[in-house]
Amino acid sequence: MKLKLLICAILLLCGVIQVVTATETYQFTTQWGGNGSESGQFSAPSGITVDELGNIFVADTNNNRIQKFSSTGAFINAWGSKGIENGQFKSPRGIAVDKTGNIFIADTGNYRIQKFSSTGQFLIKWGSPGIGIGQFAAPEGICVDDAGNVYVTDWGYNRVQKFSSDGTYITSWGRGYMSSPFGIDVDNTGNVYVADTANHRILKFTDDGSLIDTWGVTPGPWDGHFVAPYGVTVDDAGNVFVTDTYNSRIQKFSSVGTFITKWGTGGTGEGQFGLPSATAIDTSENVYVADTANNRIQKFTSQGTAPTITQTTSTPTSTATPTQTPTSTPSPTLTTNPRDITAPRTINEPGEYHLVNDISNCSTDCIVISGSDIIIEGDGHSISGIGFIPPGADPRILSAGIKIGSSQPVHNIVIRNITVVNFGLGAYVNQLTDGVIENCSFSHGYVGTIFTYTTNLIIKKCHYSDNSEVGIDLEYYSHDCFIDNNSIDRDRIGVSLHESGGHHLVSNNTITNNRYGICTWFTGEGMKSWQNTIINNHIEGNDVGIDGAKDYVITNNYLNNSKNIDHILSPNRWNSTPVSGENIVQGSALGGNYWGQPDGNGFSQTAVDNDRDGFADTSFIIASQNTDYYPLSLPVIRVVPGSRNPPKALNGDGLNNDVNGNGGLDFNDVVLFFNNMDWIAANEPVSAFDFNRNGQIDFNDVVLLFNQI
């Protein structure tokens, strides 16, 4: 008892601090922009390029114009407006400049390419809606080689088309193996690099489309890996800069894909990014970044260090920013004064609003957002409803704690640091493009959050629990959303994708003790979601881990449920090509999934790994045309100093509570663990002893182990 009190006292007195210090990399020098439509302001700038003289051209997407600046950000001129006439645009995204200074624009919403002089004088155009030769389903990225040939990524038809400088079609490639390609660039020797966005990789081709190399593949936060990379740029030396959009960073590689450096984190500060879309590099090796959701351009030099980030285990207080990545939290940069929320209200003007007190017993929608470019900062306060849910009610007519959008589309919405309880719908979101919900809690409702017709949404670091139907519900053609690092437990369905579109990324979540962990299928052909990626999740204690899979990528997940997979609808990809790196059970190689069962008889729990490469020696056949060729095995558990036998997991959950390996759980296990915490952290797979599942060995683990006795 005295030891327990001592441990608890230490827990109260001690905090765990983690400091992340950047190595030598690119240094921030300046920025310009801000949300708006005046000269020098932006609304979701998505493309950027630089000419031979160092002038910067920006595709100001939501303002439907092109802006030209000096290398220091001084405004020079602008052209364009919304429309279909020559020189008008509809959501232009890609921009490139040739050797003579001509500007090429991927006029995405008008399904065409427009060519201008360096001063903005219209020259020619080509393209129309469609999937034929010279047509576009959604032209996004564009680049020009030294010979004047123009390359365009057709995001909507998964291909690259090559044209002469006057728009004459030459060739195309990509169908069948690209998925939503966005950025594109060409090096001085004619090699073409493509950001294969939904496949989380970079592809390198010859100028006629012959594949040379691939790197990335497995989405994640590690060096050389990506989460939905939007941009790719090549400098004069052949180095490749990747805009790793949903990891909120830039990564630099050699021409053969060797990782060199990286910089950036999610946020609004200097050197931080919110959904960055593209980069441009001048002849002095300065790097310009289109920081899309922050509505600005940032400039970096190749000397110095990137900003350092210090994190603690206390409640996050860093600024969030606006979907698919594992670390991105982008938000619009807004110049209006904060506004106070003290009672239920409707908000339609851009700005940052603060919830300054708790709001209780709301019988109707509490906070209603009907405009764009809005931040709601909860500052840790809560809103609560009356908890009444009519039997059999349509969730779309239930009262919502937070309601976003109505009959008109909205964009750039951030919700953070709010606790929402006892509403039919914790949050109801409709027709939103580019948004973030971060550090929020949704509990004791019917549905935690429901999204319809929503695109490019990030749900990050939120907690969902005790919702009678669904925690996170993506419905009605929502697509390209990013569900990352959330905890979801005790809901009927943890994450539901079954009525949405596709290309969602579900990563780094802890999904436990639900009837269905992730549900992607119900009856009816029109009620399935496809081409999603489920990776790096801890899915345990659910009746069904993943219900339904149709053309999915499902890798590096910890699965330990009564039934791990149900209703497989088509072939899926259950593993990546093996690469070195720490996997979900702290093994030293990435490949497939960890397959457990609560009774300890799961495939990975009983598999043989004679060569100790981190993979079972045999493949795991899940269903016809569905095989995990590299199922994970548990890393070797070593004997803890002071005992004779390796630790054991007596509960079948992969957590080694029998620290001394004597076949029973007693006080000696607690003492041995307490005395060897540093050794265990350095020599054992952390996940095998991380009883509170926070990614590290700490005093909380001692307490939880003690409480099992």
Residue, then its C-alpha position, 0 to 999 in steps of 0.5 A: m500500500k505504501l508503494k502504491l501511495l508513493i507511486c501515485a504521489i510521484l505521478l502527481l508531482c512528475g510530468v513527462i516532457q518531450v522535446v523535438t529539436a530540428t536538425e540543420t535544414y531550411q530556414f524561414t525568411t519571410q511570408w506574405g498574404g493573408n485571407g482576403s481578395e485584395s491585392g497580395q491576399f489569398s483564398a486557398p492558394s494552390g499553385i506556385t511557380v518562379d520565372e528566370l528573373g525570380n518573379i513569383f506567380v501564384a494560382d489564387t484558387n478561390n479568388n479565381r485569379i493569378q497574382k505576380f510578386s517579386s521574390t520578397g513578396a512585393f505585389i506586381n500585378a494580377w489577372g483573372s476573375k471567375g468565368i468561362e471567357n478567355g483570361q477568366f478562371k474557375s478554381p485554377r490550381g496548377i501553374a507553370v512557366d516556360k523558359t521564355g516567361n510564358i505562363f500556363i494555368a491548369d484552369t481546373g473548374n473549366y477543364r482546360i489549359q490557358k497560356f499567357s504572357s508574363t504580364g498576363q496577356f491571354l495567348i491560347k487555350w485548349g481542353s474541354p470536359g471529358i476523358g478523351i484525348g486532349q480532354f480533362a476530368a480535372p486538370e490539377g498539376i502542370c509543368v513545362d520542359d526545356a523544349g516547351n512541352v507541357y505535362v498535365t495531371d488529370w486528377g479526375y481520370n488518373r493520368v498524365q497528358k503531354f502536349s506541345s507548347d501550342g496544345t497539340y496532344i502528344t501522349s498520355w499515361g497513368r491509367g490503371y496505376m495512378s490514383s488522383p495524381f496532383g503535382i508534376d514537374v520535369d527535371n533538366t534531363g526530361n524525367v517527369y515526377v508525379a505526386d500520385t496523391a491517393n497512393h501516397r507516393i512519388l512516381k518517376f518517368t521518362d518523358d514518354g511515360s516509361l516508369i523509372d522509379t517509385w518511392g513512398v508507397t506506405p503512407g505514414p509520418w516517417d522519413g521518405h513516406f507521405v500522406a497524400p502528397y500534393g506537390v512535387t518540384v525539381d531544382d536545377a541540381g535534380n533534387v526533388f522537393v515533395t509537398d507532403t500535404y497531410n504531414s504538414r511538411i516539405q521533404k527533400f530527396s535526391s533524384v533517385g529518391t534518397f531522403i535528404t531533409k525535411w521541415g515543417t509541422g502543422g500550425t500557423g507559425e513561421g515554418q509551420f503549414g496548413l495543407p501546403s499544396a505546392t513549392a517553387i524553387d528559384t535559381s538561388e535555391n530559395v524555396y517558396v511554399a503555397d501554404t494553402a489553408n493558411n492563405r499565405i506564401q512562405k519563403f525558406t533558404s537552405q541554411g540554418t535550422a527549422p523552428t523547434i517544437t516542444q510538446t508536453t503531456s498536458t492538454p494540447t494548446s497549440t494553434a490548429t490549422p485546416t482533410q488525408t494526413p498522420t500530423s496535419t492541422p491547418s487553419p485559415t489565417l484570419t485578421t478579424n478580431p475574436r468574438d465571444i460565444t456566450a450562448p447559442r448563436t448563428i455565425n456567418e461572418p469570417g473570423e475567430y470566435h471563442l467560447v468563453n463559458d459552458i453552455s448547458n441544456c440546449s434544446t435546439d442547435c447550439i452553434v450554427i456556422s453558415g459562412s466560410d473562413i471561420i475558427i471556433e476556439g472552445d478554450g476547453h469549455s463544453i456545450s451540452g444538450i438535453g439528451f432526448i433522441p426520438p426513437g427511429a429519428d432521422p439523424r439529419i433532423l436531430s439537434a446538433g451541438i455544432k452545425i456547419g453548412s446548410s443549403q450553400p457550400v462552405h469552406n475553411i472551418v476549424i473547430r477545436n478544444i470543445t467538449v460536446v455532450n448529450f446532443g442527437l448529433g454532436a456535430y452535423v457538417n454539410q457541404l464543407t470543403d477544407g476543414v479541421i475538427e481537433n482536440c474535441s470530445f463528442s459523447h453520449g449522443y446518437v452520432g458523435t459527428i456526421f458529415t455529408y458532401t464533405t471534402n478535405l476534412i481532418i478529424k484529429k486528436c478527438h475523443y468519441s465515446d458512448n454514442s448510441e449509433v456512430g462515433i464518426d459518420l462519413e456519408y453522402y459522397s464525402h471523400d478525401c477525408f483524414i481521420d487521424n489520431n483519435s480515440i473511439d470507444r463504446d459506440r455502436i459503430g466507431v467509424s462509419l464510411h459505408e455511405s460515403g465516397g472514397h479516398h479516405l485515410v484512417s490512421n493512427n486511431t485507437i478504436t476499442n470496445n465498439r460493436y463495429g470498429i470500422c464499418t464500410w458496408f451495408t446492404g445496397e450497391g449504392m451504400k459502399s465506400w471504396q479505395n480507402t486506406i486504413i493504416n497504423n490503427h489499434i483496433e481491439g476489443n470490438d465485436v467486429g474490427i473492420d466490417g467490409a472492404k472494397d479495393y482498400v489498402i489495409t496495412n500495419n494495423y493491430l487487430n485483436n477483436s472477436k472477429n477481425i474482418d467481415h464482409i470482404l467485397s473485393p480484392n484488397r491490399w493487406n500489406s505493403t512491400p516490406v521495408s525497414g521501420e518500426n511497425i505497429v507492435q514495435g517490430s523492425a519492419l513494415g509489411g502487413n498487419y498484426w492479427g490477434q484474437p482475445d483468446g490468444n490464438g490469432f494468426s500473429q499470436t501463434a505464427v512462427d518467425n524462425d528468421r526473426d525478420g518481424f513477419a510470420d514465415t507463412s502468409f495469412i489467407i483472409a479470403s479468396q483474393n485477399t492475402d496478407y503476404y507479410p503478417l506481423s509477428l510479435p518482436v522477441i521479448r527479452v528476459v528482464p534483468g532480475s528474472r529468469n524467464p521472458p515476460k508473458a501476456l496473461n490476458g491475451d492482449g499483447l501486454n506482458n503483465d507477467v513481467n517475471g515470466n513465472g506464469g502468474l501476476d503478483f506484486n513481484d511483477v510490479v516491483l520488477f517493472f518499476n525497477n527496470m522501466d528505463w531498461i524496458a523502454a530501451n530493450e523491449p518493444v514498448s507496445a508490449f509493456d505500454f499498459n496505458r497505450n500512450g506510446q511510452i513507458d512511464f509511471n502510469d504503466v506501473v499504476l495500471l499494472f499494480n491495479q491488475i493484481 
